[in-house]
Amino acid sequence: MMAKINPANIAKRLAVGEVAARSGVAVSAIHFYESKGLIKSLRNEGNQRRYTRDVLRRVAVIKVAQRIGISLASIHEALASLPEGRTPTAADWARLSRRWQQELDDRIKQLTQLRDQLDDCIGCGCLSIGACKLRNPLDELSEQGTGPRLLEPDA
């Protein structure tokens, strides 16, 4: 949410261009992060966005989390757990990184299992046989009848 700020405090705030330059992130990315609720701005009397300095650390956290493959939804949830208007601390980062380490461990386990199952596909390539461990594990789709079926509706 954007709120009006006291003109006396404007010097303490950063314009979007300053945030972009100092964080190494494009202005459009700053606007995107704001539209997703990852960061917040205030509005000055000229209706221009102004950011508190803690947003620089939050943008750094966002960029690191994205680089390691953390979803925006998880980043949003993590940042929402931090006190508003305060620069994230080393203790905050330790807590967030422990949480994300578990997500990464789960993803690594899932990808390792997937990688190991690929060996069964060498020479087949069709991914449609009745007992395909990737497309149809344990032939679970046969219980739904004939024709194409998906185990995961979002797949």
C-alpha positions as CSV (number, residue, x, y, z in Angstrom):
1,M,0.0,0.0,0.0
2,M,1.2,3.5,-0.8
3,A,0.6,6.3,1.7
4,K,1.4,10.0,1.8
5,I,4.5,10.9,3.7
6,N,5.5,14.0,5.6
7,P,7.6,16.3,3.4
8,A,10.1,16.7,6.2
9,N,11.0,13.0,5.9
10,I,11.4,12.9,2.1
11,A,15.2,13.3,2.4
12,K,15.3,10.0,4.3
13,R,13.5,8.2,1.5
14,L,14.8,6.8,-1.8
15,A,13.3,7.4,-5.2
16,V,12.7,4.3,-7.3
17,G,15.7,5.2,-9.5
18,E,17.9,5.3,-6.5
19,V,16.7,2.0,-5.2
20,A,17.3,0.5,-8.7
21,A,20.8,2.0,-8.9
22,R,21.9,0.9,-5.4
23,S,20.4,-2.5,-5.7
24,G,21.4,-3.3,-9.2
25,V,17.8,-4.1,-10.1
26,A,15.8,-2.5,-13.0
27,V,13.2,0.1,-12.1
28,S,10.6,-2.3,-13.7
29,A,11.7,-5.0,-11.3
30,I,11.2,-2.7,-8.3
31,H,7.7,-1.9,-9.5
32,F,7.0,-5.6,-10.1
33,Y,8.2,-6.5,-6.6
34,E,5.9,-3.8,-5.2
35,S,2.9,-5.0,-7.3
36,K,3.5,-8.5,-5.8
37,G,3.6,-7.1,-2.2
38,L,7.2,-7.9,-1.7
39,I,8.2,-4.3,-0.9
40,K,6.3,-1.2,-0.2
41,S,6.6,2.5,-1.1
42,L,5.1,5.7,0.2
43,R,4.0,8.6,-1.9
44,N,5.3,12.2,-1.6
45,E,3.2,15.3,-2.2
46,G,4.0,15.0,-6.0
47,N,2.6,11.4,-5.9
48,Q,6.0,9.9,-6.6
49,R,7.1,6.6,-5.0
50,R,9.5,6.9,-2.1
51,Y,11.1,3.9,-0.4
52,T,12.5,3.5,3.1
53,R,16.1,2.4,3.2
54,D,15.3,-1.1,4.5
55,V,13.9,-1.9,1.0
56,L,17.5,-2.2,-0.2
57,R,18.1,-5.2,2.0
58,R,14.7,-6.6,1.2
59,V,15.5,-6.4,-2.6
60,A,18.8,-8.2,-1.9
61,V,17.0,-11.0,-0.1
62,I,14.5,-11.2,-3.0
63,K,17.3,-11.5,-5.5
64,V,19.2,-14.2,-3.6
65,A,16.1,-16.2,-3.0
66,Q,15.1,-16.0,-6.7
67,R,18.6,-17.0,-7.7
68,I,18.4,-20.2,-5.7
69,G,14.9,-20.9,-7.1
70,I,12.6,-19.9,-4.3
71,S,9.1,-19.0,-5.6
72,L,7.8,-15.5,-5.3
73,A,4.9,-16.9,-3.1
74,S,7.5,-18.3,-0.6
75,I,9.5,-15.0,-0.8
76,H,6.4,-13.0,-0.1
77,E,5.4,-15.2,2.9
78,A,9.0,-15.0,4.3
79,L,9.2,-11.2,3.9
80,A,5.7,-10.8,5.5
81,S,7.0,-12.5,8.6
82,L,9.6,-9.7,9.1
83,P,8.8,-6.6,11.0
84,E,7.7,-3.8,8.7
85,G,10.0,-0.8,8.2
86,R,13.0,-2.5,9.7
87,T,16.1,-3.6,7.8
88,P,16.3,-7.5,7.9
89,T,19.0,-8.6,10.2
90,A,21.5,-11.4,10.2
91,A,19.1,-13.3,12.5
92,D,16.2,-12.7,10.1
93,W,18.3,-14.0,7.3
94,A,19.3,-17.1,9.3
95,R,15.7,-17.9,10.0
96,L,14.7,-17.4,6.3
97,S,17.6,-19.3,4.9
98,R,16.8,-22.3,7.2
99,R,13.3,-22.3,5.9
100,W,14.5,-22.1,2.3
101,Q,17.2,-24.8,2.9
102,Q,14.4,-27.2,3.7
103,E,12.5,-26.3,0.5
104,L,15.7,-26.8,-1.5
105,D,16.4,-30.1,0.2
106,D,12.9,-31.3,-0.7
107,R,13.3,-30.1,-4.3
108,I,16.7,-31.8,-4.6
109,K,15.3,-35.0,-3.3
110,Q,12.5,-34.8,-5.8
111,L,14.8,-34.0,-8.7
112,T,17.2,-36.8,-7.7
113,Q,14.4,-39.3,-7.8
114,L,13.3,-38.0,-11.2
115,R,16.9,-38.1,-12.5
116,D,17.3,-41.7,-11.3
117,Q,14.0,-42.7,-13.0
118,L,15.2,-41.4,-16.3
119,D,17.4,-44.4,-16.7
120,D,14.3,-46.6,-17.2
121,C,13.3,-44.4,-20.2
122,I,16.5,-45.0,-22.2
123,G,15.5,-46.8,-25.3
124,C,11.8,-46.2,-24.8
125,G,11.2,-42.5,-25.1
126,C,7.4,-42.7,-25.5
127,L,6.5,-41.9,-21.9
128,S,3.1,-43.4,-22.6
129,I,3.4,-47.1,-21.8
130,G,1.2,-48.4,-19.1
131,A,3.9,-48.8,-16.4
132,C,6.0,-45.7,-17.2
133,K,7.5,-44.7,-13.9
134,L,7.6,-41.0,-14.9
135,R,4.3,-40.6,-16.7
136,N,2.2,-43.2,-14.9
137,P,3.8,-44.4,-11.7
138,L,2.5,-47.7,-10.4
139,D,-0.1,-47.6,-13.3
140,E,-2.3,-45.4,-11.1
141,L,-4.0,-43.9,-14.1
142,S,-5.5,-47.3,-15.2
143,E,-8.0,-47.0,-12.4
144,Q,-9.5,-44.0,-14.1
145,G,-10.3,-45.8,-17.3
146,T,-8.8,-45.8,-20.8
147,G,-7.5,-42.8,-22.7
148,P,-5.1,-40.1,-21.6
149,R,-5.1,-39.2,-17.9
150,L,-2.9,-37.0,-15.7
151,L,-1.8,-37.9,-12.2
152,E,-1.2,-34.3,-11.4
153,P,-3.9,-32.0,-12.8
154,D,-1.5,-29.1,-13.1
155,A,1.0,-31.0,-15.1
